[in-house]
Amino acid sequence: MTNKEQTYGVWSGIALLLGGILASLIEKQGSYQLVQPLANFGLWLRELSLSGTAGNMQAWAIVIGISALPALGLLWKKRRIADLLLLLSSAELFAALYFLVNPTLVLSPVLGTDAFSGSKMWGLVSFGCVLATLLCWALLRLLWNLNQKPAHLLPVLLLWAAVIYAFLLGFSTTQNVLSSMASVAAGNTAASRVSTSNSLLIVLSILELAPNLLAVWAILLGGKLAAALDAAPFAETTVTLAETIAQKCTQMVRVSLLLTVAGNLLQLLLFPYAAEINVKLHLPLITLVLCTVLTLLCHYFRKAKDVSDDNATII
Protein backbone atom coordinates (compact mmCIF):
# COMPACT_ATOMS: atom_id res chain seq x y z
CA MET A 1 0.00 0.00 0.00
CA THR A 2 1.11 3.54 -0.73
CA ASN A 3 1.44 6.17 1.97
CA LYS A 4 -1.79 7.79 0.80
CA GLU A 5 -3.71 4.53 1.06
CA GLN A 6 -2.27 3.84 4.51
CA THR A 7 -3.26 7.35 5.60
CA TYR A 8 -6.86 6.89 4.51
CA GLY A 9 -6.87 3.42 6.06
CA VAL A 10 -5.79 4.92 9.38
CA TRP A 11 -8.39 7.66 9.07
CA SER A 12 -11.04 5.03 8.40
CA GLY A 13 -10.05 3.25 11.60
CA ILE A 14 -10.16 6.51 13.56
CA ALA A 15 -13.56 7.33 12.05
CA LEU A 16 -14.84 3.90 13.11
CA LEU A 17 -13.77 4.54 16.71
CA LEU A 18 -15.19 8.07 16.74
CA GLY A 19 -18.53 6.78 15.47
CA GLY A 20 -18.61 4.23 18.28
CA ILE A 21 -17.69 6.84 20.90
CA LEU A 22 -20.38 9.24 19.67
CA ALA A 23 -23.02 6.50 19.75
CA SER A 24 -21.96 5.58 23.30
CA LEU A 25 -22.28 9.20 24.44
CA ILE A 26 -25.71 9.55 22.88
CA GLU A 27 -26.87 6.27 24.42
CA LYS A 28 -25.55 7.29 27.82
CA GLN A 29 -26.68 10.91 27.91
CA GLY A 30 -29.59 10.89 25.50
CA SER A 31 -29.93 12.74 22.21
CA TYR A 32 -31.68 15.67 23.88
CA GLN A 33 -28.61 16.39 25.99
CA LEU A 34 -26.60 17.00 22.83
CA VAL A 35 -28.90 19.85 21.83
CA GLN A 36 -29.00 21.42 25.28
CA PRO A 37 -26.51 24.12 24.17
CA LEU A 38 -29.02 25.06 21.46
CA ALA A 39 -31.77 25.33 24.04
CA ASN A 40 -29.49 27.48 26.21
CA PHE A 41 -28.75 29.67 23.19
CA GLY A 42 -32.47 30.08 22.53
CA LEU A 43 -33.05 30.94 26.19
CA TRP A 44 -30.28 33.57 26.04
CA LEU A 45 -31.78 35.09 22.88
CA ARG A 46 -35.17 35.23 24.56
CA GLU A 47 -33.76 36.99 27.62
CA LEU A 48 -31.90 39.40 25.33
CA SER A 49 -35.09 40.10 23.37
CA LEU A 50 -37.09 40.79 26.55
CA SER A 51 -34.42 43.08 28.00
CA GLY A 52 -35.63 46.08 26.00
CA THR A 53 -35.78 47.62 22.54
CA ALA A 54 -32.01 47.55 22.05
CA GLY A 55 -31.78 43.95 23.21
CA ASN A 56 -34.69 42.94 20.97
CA MET A 57 -32.98 44.51 17.96
CA GLN A 58 -29.74 42.71 18.80
CA ALA A 59 -31.58 39.39 19.09
CA TRP A 60 -33.24 39.91 15.70
CA ALA A 61 -29.89 40.88 14.16
CA ILE A 62 -28.31 37.67 15.49
CA VAL A 63 -31.15 35.49 14.21
CA ILE A 64 -31.20 37.13 10.76
CA GLY A 65 -27.39 37.10 10.52
CA ILE A 66 -27.11 33.40 11.32
CA SER A 67 -30.04 32.55 9.04
CA ALA A 68 -28.44 34.37 6.10
CA LEU A 69 -25.20 32.37 6.26
CA PRO A 70 -26.29 29.52 3.93
CA ALA A 71 -27.74 32.00 1.41
CA LEU A 72 -24.31 33.63 1.09
CA GLY A 73 -23.35 30.58 -0.97
CA LEU A 74 -25.39 32.08 -3.81
CA LEU A 75 -22.63 34.68 -4.22
CA TRP A 76 -20.34 31.97 -5.60
CA LYS A 77 -19.76 31.79 -9.32
CA LYS A 78 -21.21 29.01 -11.48
CA ARG A 79 -24.47 28.82 -9.58
CA ARG A 80 -26.64 25.78 -10.18
CA ILE A 81 -30.31 24.97 -9.62
CA ALA A 82 -29.26 22.94 -6.59
CA ASP A 83 -28.15 26.20 -4.95
CA LEU A 84 -31.82 27.00 -4.35
CA LEU A 85 -31.51 24.56 -1.47
CA LEU A 86 -29.32 27.17 0.20
CA LEU A 87 -32.29 29.53 0.26
CA LEU A 88 -34.45 26.76 1.67
CA SER A 89 -31.88 26.00 4.37
CA SER A 90 -31.76 29.70 5.30
CA ALA A 91 -35.54 29.72 5.67
CA GLU A 92 -35.40 26.53 7.75
CA LEU A 93 -32.64 28.01 9.88
CA PHE A 94 -34.66 31.16 10.50
CA ALA A 95 -37.67 29.09 11.56
CA ALA A 96 -35.45 26.92 13.75
CA LEU A 97 -34.01 29.94 15.57
CA TYR A 98 -37.31 31.81 15.83
CA PHE A 99 -39.18 28.93 17.43
CA LEU A 100 -36.13 28.05 19.50
CA VAL A 101 -36.62 31.45 21.11
CA ASN A 102 -40.41 30.97 21.25
CA PRO A 103 -40.88 27.19 21.74
CA THR A 104 -44.38 27.56 23.19
CA LEU A 105 -45.63 28.60 19.73
CA VAL A 106 -44.97 25.11 18.35
CA LEU A 107 -45.61 23.02 21.44
CA SER A 108 -48.72 20.86 21.32
CA PRO A 109 -50.82 20.92 24.51
CA VAL A 110 -50.83 17.12 24.57
CA LEU A 111 -47.04 17.00 24.99
CA GLY A 112 -47.31 18.32 28.49
CA THR A 113 -43.73 19.54 28.62
CA ASP A 114 -42.09 22.75 29.78
CA ALA A 115 -40.71 25.38 27.43
CA PHE A 116 -37.06 24.42 27.96
CA SER A 117 -37.67 20.73 27.21
CA GLY A 118 -39.78 21.73 24.24
CA SER A 119 -36.94 23.93 23.04
CA LYS A 120 -34.60 20.92 23.10
CA MET A 121 -37.11 18.81 21.19
CA TRP A 122 -37.58 21.53 18.58
CA GLY A 123 -33.83 22.11 18.32
CA LEU A 124 -33.17 18.41 17.69
CA VAL A 125 -35.77 18.21 14.91
CA SER A 126 -35.35 21.60 13.26
CA PHE A 127 -31.56 21.73 13.14
CA GLY A 128 -31.51 18.13 11.95
CA CYS A 129 -33.73 19.27 9.09
CA VAL A 130 -31.36 22.16 8.29
CA LEU A 131 -28.33 19.86 8.28
CA ALA A 132 -30.12 17.36 6.03
CA THR A 133 -30.95 20.11 3.51
CA LEU A 134 -27.36 21.37 3.50
CA LEU A 135 -26.09 17.81 3.07
CA CYS A 136 -28.39 17.31 0.07
CA TRP A 137 -27.09 20.56 -1.43
CA ALA A 138 -23.48 19.49 -0.90
CA LEU A 139 -24.08 16.09 -2.50
CA LEU A 140 -25.84 17.60 -5.52
CA ARG A 141 -22.98 20.05 -6.02
CA LEU A 142 -20.50 17.23 -5.63
CA LEU A 143 -22.38 15.17 -8.21
CA TRP A 144 -22.25 18.07 -10.67
CA ASN A 145 -18.52 18.59 -10.08
CA LEU A 146 -17.95 14.87 -10.44
CA ASN A 147 -19.60 14.94 -13.86
CA GLN A 148 -17.34 17.82 -14.87
CA LYS A 149 -14.04 16.43 -13.58
CA PRO A 150 -14.50 12.73 -12.79
CA ALA A 151 -10.85 11.80 -13.22
CA HIS A 152 -9.64 14.21 -10.56
CA LEU A 153 -12.46 13.93 -8.04
CA LEU A 154 -13.40 10.24 -8.12
CA PRO A 155 -10.28 8.85 -6.35
CA VAL A 156 -10.52 11.39 -3.53
CA LEU A 157 -14.30 10.94 -3.32
CA LEU A 158 -13.98 7.18 -2.92
CA LEU A 159 -11.29 7.50 -0.26
CA TRP A 160 -13.34 9.95 1.79
CA ALA A 161 -16.44 7.82 1.24
CA ALA A 162 -14.59 4.98 2.95
CA VAL A 163 -13.81 7.21 5.93
CA ILE A 164 -17.41 8.44 6.24
CA TYR A 165 -18.79 4.94 5.82
CA ALA A 166 -16.48 3.68 8.56
CA PHE A 167 -17.74 6.41 10.89
CA LEU A 168 -21.36 5.45 10.19
CA LEU A 169 -20.53 1.79 10.76
CA GLY A 170 -18.99 2.53 14.13
CA PHE A 171 -21.97 4.65 15.12
CA SER A 172 -24.71 2.26 13.99
CA THR A 173 -23.00 -0.88 15.30
CA THR A 174 -22.38 0.59 18.75
CA GLN A 175 -25.88 2.05 18.94
CA ASN A 176 -27.51 -1.25 17.98
CA VAL A 177 -25.44 -3.24 20.48
CA LEU A 178 -26.10 -0.87 23.38
CA SER A 179 -29.79 -0.69 22.54
CA SER A 180 -30.06 -4.48 22.38
CA MET A 181 -28.20 -4.83 25.69
CA ALA A 182 -30.58 -2.39 27.35
CA SER A 183 -33.54 -4.29 25.96
CA VAL A 184 -32.20 -7.63 27.20
CA ALA A 185 -31.46 -6.21 30.66
CA ALA A 186 -34.97 -4.73 30.90
CA GLY A 187 -36.67 -7.98 29.93
CA ASN A 188 -34.67 -10.46 32.04
CA THR A 189 -33.92 -10.75 35.74
CA ALA A 190 -31.35 -13.58 35.60
CA ALA A 191 -27.90 -11.97 35.75
CA SER A 192 -26.12 -14.95 34.16
CA ARG A 193 -28.54 -15.02 31.22
CA VAL A 194 -28.14 -11.28 30.67
CA SER A 195 -24.35 -11.58 30.82
CA THR A 196 -24.29 -14.44 28.32
CA SER A 197 -26.66 -12.62 25.99
CA ASN A 198 -24.60 -9.44 26.14
CA SER A 199 -21.42 -11.36 25.32
CA LEU A 200 -23.21 -13.03 22.42
CA LEU A 201 -24.47 -9.66 21.17
CA ILE A 202 -20.93 -8.27 21.17
CA VAL A 203 -19.55 -11.27 19.26
CA LEU A 204 -22.40 -11.16 16.74
CA SER A 205 -21.94 -7.42 16.23
CA ILE A 206 -18.27 -8.03 15.43
CA LEU A 207 -19.20 -10.78 12.97
CA GLU A 208 -21.72 -8.44 11.32
CA LEU A 209 -19.28 -5.53 11.33
CA ALA A 210 -16.51 -7.50 9.60
CA PRO A 211 -18.23 -7.70 6.16
CA ASN A 212 -18.91 -3.97 6.28
CA LEU A 213 -15.28 -3.30 7.13
CA LEU A 214 -14.37 -5.39 4.11
CA ALA A 215 -16.62 -3.07 2.11
CA VAL A 216 -14.61 -0.11 3.44
CA TRP A 217 -11.48 -1.85 2.20
CA ALA A 218 -13.15 -2.44 -1.18
CA ILE A 219 -13.97 1.27 -1.45
CA LEU A 220 -10.35 2.13 -0.66
CA LEU A 221 -9.25 -0.29 -3.37
CA GLY A 222 -11.72 1.37 -5.73
CA GLY A 223 -10.08 4.72 -5.01
CA LYS A 224 -6.69 3.19 -5.81
CA LEU A 225 -8.03 1.83 -9.11
CA ALA A 226 -9.60 5.20 -10.01
CA ALA A 227 -6.25 6.92 -9.43
CA ALA A 228 -4.48 4.33 -11.61
CA LEU A 229 -7.06 4.80 -14.38
CA ASP A 230 -6.51 8.54 -14.27
CA ALA A 231 -2.75 8.11 -14.58
CA ALA A 232 -2.54 5.30 -17.17
CA PRO A 233 -5.85 3.70 -18.21
CA PHE A 234 -4.34 1.28 -20.76
CA ALA A 235 -1.21 0.32 -18.84
CA GLU A 236 -0.64 -3.35 -18.04
CA THR A 237 -0.22 -2.47 -14.37
CA THR A 238 -3.68 -0.84 -14.33
CA VAL A 239 -5.35 -3.87 -15.91
CA THR A 240 -3.52 -6.19 -13.53
CA LEU A 241 -4.56 -4.03 -10.58
CA ALA A 242 -8.21 -4.18 -11.69
CA GLU A 243 -8.08 -7.96 -11.94
CA THR A 244 -6.44 -8.23 -8.53
CA ILE A 245 -9.06 -5.99 -6.91
CA ALA A 246 -11.87 -7.98 -8.53
CA GLN A 247 -10.44 -11.20 -7.09
CA LYS A 248 -10.15 -9.62 -3.66
CA CYS A 249 -13.76 -8.42 -3.82
CA THR A 250 -14.88 -11.96 -4.71
CA GLN A 251 -13.02 -13.26 -1.66
CA MET A 252 -14.64 -10.55 0.45
CA VAL A 253 -18.12 -11.69 -0.58
CA ARG A 254 -17.28 -15.30 0.30
CA VAL A 255 -15.89 -14.31 3.70
CA SER A 256 -18.92 -12.10 4.40
CA LEU A 257 -21.38 -14.90 3.68
CA LEU A 258 -19.40 -17.40 5.75
CA LEU A 259 -19.31 -14.97 8.69
CA THR A 260 -23.10 -14.74 8.51
CA VAL A 261 -23.35 -18.53 8.66
CA ALA A 262 -20.94 -18.56 11.61
CA GLY A 263 -23.05 -16.02 13.48
CA ASN A 264 -26.26 -18.01 12.96
CA LEU A 265 -24.52 -21.24 14.00
CA LEU A 266 -23.21 -19.58 17.16
CA GLN A 267 -26.72 -18.48 18.11
CA LEU A 268 -28.00 -22.00 17.48
CA LEU A 269 -25.38 -23.50 19.79
CA LEU A 270 -26.04 -20.93 22.53
CA PHE A 271 -29.83 -21.00 22.16
CA PRO A 272 -30.50 -22.30 25.73
CA TYR A 273 -28.41 -19.50 27.25
CA ALA A 274 -29.31 -16.50 25.11
CA ALA A 275 -32.18 -14.12 25.86
CA GLU A 276 -32.32 -12.74 22.32
CA ILE A 277 -31.85 -14.59 19.02
CA ASN A 278 -31.76 -12.97 15.58
CA VAL A 279 -31.12 -15.37 12.72
CA LYS A 280 -30.41 -13.43 9.55
CA LEU A 281 -28.67 -13.54 6.20
CA HIS A 282 -26.36 -10.57 5.87
CA LEU A 283 -25.97 -9.90 2.16
CA PRO A 284 -22.91 -7.69 1.56
CA LEU A 285 -24.54 -5.61 -1.16
CA ILE A 286 -21.83 -2.95 -1.41
CA THR A 287 -19.05 -5.51 -1.70
CA LEU A 288 -21.12 -7.63 -4.08
CA VAL A 289 -21.88 -4.67 -6.34
CA LEU A 290 -18.24 -3.57 -6.34
CA CYS A 291 -17.18 -7.11 -7.15
CA THR A 292 -19.60 -7.37 -10.08
CA VAL A 293 -18.73 -3.93 -11.48
CA LEU A 294 -14.99 -4.46 -11.15
CA THR A 295 -15.20 -7.88 -12.77
CA LEU A 296 -17.01 -6.38 -15.76
CA LEU A 297 -14.55 -3.49 -15.88
CA CYS A 298 -11.64 -5.93 -15.82
CA HIS A 299 -12.89 -7.61 -18.99
CA TYR A 300 -13.41 -4.20 -20.55
CA PHE A 301 -9.95 -2.97 -19.54
CA ARG A 302 -8.32 -6.11 -20.90
CA LYS A 303 -10.14 -5.82 -24.24
CA ALA A 304 -9.49 -2.09 -24.43
CA LYS A 305 -5.81 -2.66 -23.77
CA ASP A 306 -5.62 -5.32 -26.48
CA VAL A 307 -7.24 -2.90 -28.94
CA SER A 308 -4.86 -0.16 -27.86
CA ASP A 309 -1.86 -2.47 -28.30
CA ASP A 310 -3.07 -3.51 -31.78
CA ASN A 311 -3.48 0.10 -32.82
CA ALA A 312 -0.02 0.93 -31.53
CA THR A 313 1.40 -1.99 -33.55
CA ILE A 314 -0.34 -0.85 -36.73
CA ILE A 315 0.90 2.69 -36.33
TATA-V806941 format. One line per field, one symbol per residue. ss: DSSP state (@ for helix, = for strand, . for the rest). psi: psi as a letter, one per 40 degrees, with the letter a starting at -180 (. if undefined). burial: 1 if it has 16 or more other C-alpha atoms within 10 Angstrom, else 0. A space follows every 50 residues. Layout:
BEGIN
ss->???
psi->???
burial->???
END
This chain:
BEGIN
ss->..@@@@@@@@@@@@@@@@@@@@@@@@@@@.@@@@.@@@@@@@@@@@@@@@ ..@@@@@@@@@@@@@@@@.@@@@@@.....@@@@@@@@@@@@@@@@@@@@ @.@@@...@@@...@@@@@@@@@@@@@@@@@@@@@@@@@@@@@@@@@@.@ @@@@@@@@@@@@@@@@@@@@@@@@@@@@@@@@@@@@@...@@@@@@@@@@ @@@@@@@@@@@@@@@@@@@@@@@@@@@@@@@@...@@@@@@@@@@@@@@@ @@@@@@@@@@@@@@@@@@@...............@@@@@@@@@@@@@@@@ @@@@@@@@@@@@@@.
psi->iidddddddddddddddddddddddddddiddddedddddddddddddde eadddddddddddddddeddddeeeiifiiddeddddddddddddddded dgdedehidedfiiddddddddddddddddddddddddddddddddddgd ddddddddddddddddddddddddddddddddddddeiehdddddddddd dddddddddddddddddddddddddddddddgdeiddddddddddddddd dddddddddddddddddddedeeiehhghihhhgdddddddddddddddd dddddddddddddd.
burial->00000001101111111111111101100001001101110110110110 00001100100011001101100000000000101111111111111111 11110010000000110111111101101100110011011000000000 10111111111111111111111110110110011000000011101101 11011011111111111111111111111000111001101111110111 01101100111011001000000111000001010111011001101100 110010000000000
END
